Amino acid sequence: MTEAVATAAEEAVVAMVGAAMSGAGYAPPPSPHAAPEVLFGDEKFEFDAEFQSKVATHSMRNLDFLRKIAHLLKPDYFENAGEAAMVNIALRYYRQYGSVPTVLAAREFFAEDIRNKVVRSDIRPAAMEAFKTCFQPAADLSDGQYIAERVAEFARHQAISATILQSVDLLEKKQFDKIAKNVKAACDVGINTDGEEYDYYERIAERTAERADRLAGKLPPTGITTGHRMIDDLLYHKGWGRKELSVILGGAKAGKTTFLINAAKAASLAGFNVLYVTCEVASRIIAERLDASMTDTEIKNLMAKMKEVEGKLRATMPRAGKIKFAEYPSGTLTPSMLRGLIESYKSPRLNPDGTVREPVQFDMIVVDYADIMAPDFRTQDAIENSKGIYLALRAIAMEENVAMLSATQTNREGMKSTVATATHVADDINKVRTVDIMISINITDEERANGEARLYFAASRNQAGGFTIFIKQELEKMKFIASIIRVE
């Protein structure tokens, strides 16, 4: 085909599919015979260096972002070889494990790439700098949706450009149906809104590799530690599972809040960031109880030992993850409000004293507690309202890649029973169907007098249940579990 014919054919294709392209927000590319510009084959972003750095950071840190555009992203798009190496790690980790890497996991993948010469010696300094940039605490992750849309737009334009060029030969062969099909596919390129696709048989090798990595210690457990190795070992994820809703079941004054406070403490001491949302007890009271537990101080002695308490807490701060409290009146917090709160922490904000609050990406969210939240859409059916709250909390856990921990009340029979089971959940049995694990708090008068209690695994989605953990408590120091006596 002569150059003139090819040019005319291209123009015909452009005219034929112009409406579809304009609907996709596309401006036709220049003729390949004009001055050369970036086209599909060049595999480079048209964005500036700052934007590309944001893409790399979101790829390493923002699961929602990666879920939307992982199928569109390529390391070859990046001008900075170090950022390309980071995106390569993020994509491999996501396709293997369905999540964004932790700092430890990313470091392990990075070291492996260096050993295998995937990251060459000449780009190692740039890659190390990109690693630091991606995981800097002050990284702003609030604009993930905008950046994802821009990346999708770029990928769509590249796909349409390639389709136009490929359609020239198809036009000569009069394969109009194939042209239309290709154009539609190119115009449909965009953000993933269809949820996670997982091909069971195609990913056998990935699951095997993951098991080998975990067995070899290459990948640390994904769970958020409970603070007690024996309990961690009983849990499927070796701690509270990310993307899961775990719930503590107990009667009035059984110690649900104390349990939740200690769960937040253990996560923070392990370096994880925690958002503690209270709908019942004031944040100040929660903080007082946490002070006692953190510093091994009887709560009645906090005032007398205030300097000692402060010194211990200041010594703990450098190695601990953040704990942020948010307080709402009972019956006012909705799942949408919780989503907005989480989102607000992803970007810098000016504090009342004029300082700038650094962005925080949470690993655990504690809601104290779900039963006294409000649904996003209130109905006359209390069970539907409750179901909506619990489903939304579990959805938030999945969207944010966090461990979601809350509590619920037992019914009257459960309060009288020696062991509260899943059938003793108050108000709505749908809670049991929704949660991933439910652990009940059980205590007789005799056990209370001896400073003892029992934790019963009442319901479990991914593991065996029905066993009991016998514990020793020091509630005067706000320690829900001072030690573990035995497991039966």
Steps between C-alpha positions, in 0.01 A plus 500: 500500500645839399562776754217710351253212515603420857449860603159516334400171659600622842295815453200288400533287812527810717185643344311171533566458874520865597170498690608207713834664575350834595268315736810357665648847542758448228672740262627322183878459478708664230582312187807274542652691210494827693757608761549203739327515839439252780283215375399164637818318404719740694351381832557828685270714712412843370492625861766707676745361755292604802191324370696185417638498856143518632401204284793298636417590862131413460599171336705403805263632767140534378312172449186666362711683241686185398180300478364752251798535267737203548380358168600826327832576668841408359846568648612600148280809520734668752786728409667441838648149505483489879126569500455240227670246730260591784193465277630163382515387864152636573345326199668167571396509864143597413461227240645245737332598826215734408628787712758777518831402661591587856833675547658170606358309204602775254850501646522122455381521139745784436791299640399203286490718188850625578629144551340386174630808316146609413614828652836566339787655695482820294137569598529379861554852645190629318301199615606548863398865483165404345444245778551770765270739316222243463499416871555844648244560779397839359396357162162640393270214397180703484495550122500135397172516307612800292837342420337168414265678258790681333695175461192330357451788256862470387465123451175547308657755266799272442272208424294705254818627331623144455158388375493771233841398368413131506169564322665619178575146383161376620331776299680388185368148566149642562489341847267767633351287778845434642585871481181588688572234762857624552390862522233417757754308708742794486231750598398278791848508653467654844491460874407157631147523641417131477658385825786255530529235232677184615558205268524200731686256274719760333636612835597164648869584462453833678337335802778243514764773483327693778494193725868439430582862579312488829655167594846642431426811704534726197154643560405602852146419625245747371302507825509780757634346820274455802802550724499133600685245288279213614186682380669614178584138422133405540391759243513425128702811416719473811318799642193708411443458127522791261188540282304326776252594771576346841247545779510450877176367650419573863236605748473840664814587702674184377809695394440552127646851501800390706559221248485748210735743677754224552468392135581856392793508743650175367471616139663836576787343693564277197532810281153503343285812469163480674180705473286455813144624451290515818123535498447446873797581725666843475839513329653646816389195702628262232835680511512469881442127481760468228750696714454246779539200270796644310698589813404209726344743747184456704248745365442646847872592518526686169491837671748412772741353242433749219867582431596134491206426270593784266863387490404144408266617225757737352754216495246283315403756235798470260445131430119490515240545231256787528171476692235752401172537689171623356196547724136500388177505702321165508277440201656770278801340327413355160723287273521791254623728777764241592611481136530878492702501822744241363533696176569823687804344666657418164592862429680769701280724713557815702467444876339766725846598627623577149708184456441266208366154573681236298290256294429165666427169330332276755565128547225439756167670564326439833133595527371508857249381408298404191167442678468870583591633156235637265427358152560710192138443401268457796195279458218395730660155526762485779647179359552658156664801666739274691577291193585812300747617767685170527518447124634853458769451768621186328500681164711781647746241633537359148519839328763636740695176552466534876411270787157614622426420865178567686270357767139394543266418786375158605129447551348419842559128462863565416551712810368215714697231317838368613616516138359751251474346153405639161132434579520750787558804278253776584246638251627371168646161407624656172798626701628143525465450125685823424798491736815300426565408860297540819654447844284507812604621845387265778540540875332353806485670839768263627728575203446872547604472864818318391581748224432246227283473188453290188501584131293266281540487122128513421509540121777486240494537125849374411603275786391256766300635791345369818809520722550704815789713624527528877656830601627688804404867524630812673207733452626745760776570244254472211670182375229282351748215453788504746593140415358189337433206730415236240309422180240226476 
